[in-house]
């Protein structure tokens, strides 16, 4: 016996595709935090280089964090095209999960490489990564959105009758 998830009509968009949950989009914003944090700190500093010393222990850590945020930002643009090119959004979702892993390993290595108390923002970033893992982990709905066909199909009640 196969148990299928049931979704409401409001869970589908105008094209009949299952929409990603709100927590997915919050996770995408959290994953791209290096971009908006670097932009905010650069606006506050006249030289534009304060973000390296304030938010990350070195330029390499900042570059890795910026690179890990790229798949999340790309998803904002290719998500509406998932009905036409499902392979593209599927591959980008896998890249998002890989970028999350890279971000977590980068922050763990940054916390190990600096002396205790030198990079307090690293602990906050690590906690955000754990929260982001919860939001972006491929649960049943996200697997249906990106790996299934995700199309709305009316429930055939005759298959549930015995």
N, C-alpha and C positions, 0 to 999 in steps of 0.2 A: 504494500500500500504506500503510495507516494503522497506526502503532505505538501500541498502547494500553498504558497503565501497568497493571501487575498489582499488586494489594494483597493482603495476607494477611487472613484472617478477623478477626484481632485489630485490624485497622485500622478496623473498622466498629463502631458502637455497637449497642445492643439494638434500635434502630429500623431498622437497616440502612443508616444514613447514615455516610459516610466521616468519620472523626474528624480534626480539625486536629492537626498535629504538635505535639510538646512545645515546639519552638522558637517556635512561634506564641504560645503562652501566656507564654513567657519574654519575648518581644517586647512583649506586652501589658503585663506588669508593668513593663518598662523604660519604655514609653511613658507610663505613669501615675506615673512617679517623682516628678513635681512634687507630687502629692498626698501620697504617703507621706513624702517628704522634708520637706515643709512641716509635716506632722503631727508628725514626730519632732523637728524643731527647735522647734516651738511647745511641745511637752511639756517640752523642756529649759529654755526661757525662761519666766519668770513672766509677762512682759507679753504674750508670744505674737507679737511683731512682729520678732523677731530674724531670721526667715527671709528677709526682704527684703534686708537688708544682707549676710547671710552667703552665701546661695546664688545670688542674682540681683542684678544691678547696680541695679535699680529695680523699683518696684511694677508697672509696665506689663509688664516681662519676666516677672514672676512670674504675673501674671494670664493672659498668653498661654500660658505653660507649663501652668497649671492648666486652661485651656480646651482645650488640645490633648490633655490626658489624659482628657477626658470620653468620647470615643468608645470608647476602650479599656475604660473601666469599664462602659460600657453594653453592650459585647460580652459581658461576663461574665454579664449577665442575659438577653440575647436569644439567645445561642448555643444553648441547649437548644430554642428555638422555631424553629430554622431549617428543620425538616421541615414545620411548619405554615405559616410565613410566610417563605419563602426570600427574598423581595424585601427584607424588613426587615434580615436579616443581610447580604445582598448590599450594600445601601445603607450599612449601618454599616461594612462592610469598606472601602468606597470612602472613607468619612469618616475611617477610621483612617489610610489612606494619605495623605489630604489633611492630616490633623493632624500626621502625621510630617513632611511637607514644611514646614508652618507652623512646627513646632518647630525644624527645622534652620535655616530662614531667620531665625527669631527669635534663635537662638543665634549664628549668623554675624553678624547685625547688632549683637548685644550685644558680641561680641568686637571688632568694628570700631569701635564707638562709645566704648569705654572705653580708657584708656591702657594700654600693655603692662604686664603683671604685676598689674593691678588686679583681674582676675576670672579666677583660676586654675580655678575650678569650671566655667567656660564651656568650656574645652578638654576637660574630662572629660565634660561633657554632650554636646559635639559628637561625641566618640568613641562615646558611648553611642547617639547618634542613628544613626551609621553602622552600628553593630552591630545596632540595631533595624531599620534598612532591610534588612539581610541576613535577619533573622529573619522579617520581615513581607512581604517582596517576594512578589508573586503568582507563585510557581513553579507547576509542573504540579499538585501536590497541592492547594495552596490555591485554585487556579483551579477544580479539581474540587469542592472543599468548598463554595465560595461562589458560583461561577458556573455550574457544571454541576449535574446533578441529584444527584450524589453518592450515589446509591442503589447498594446492592450488587446486582450482576447476575451470575449465573453465567456463566462463560466458555463460549462456544459453540465447542468445538474444531473443529467441522466447517468453520468459516469460515477456519481456518488451514491446512487441508489443501488441497493443490493437485490 
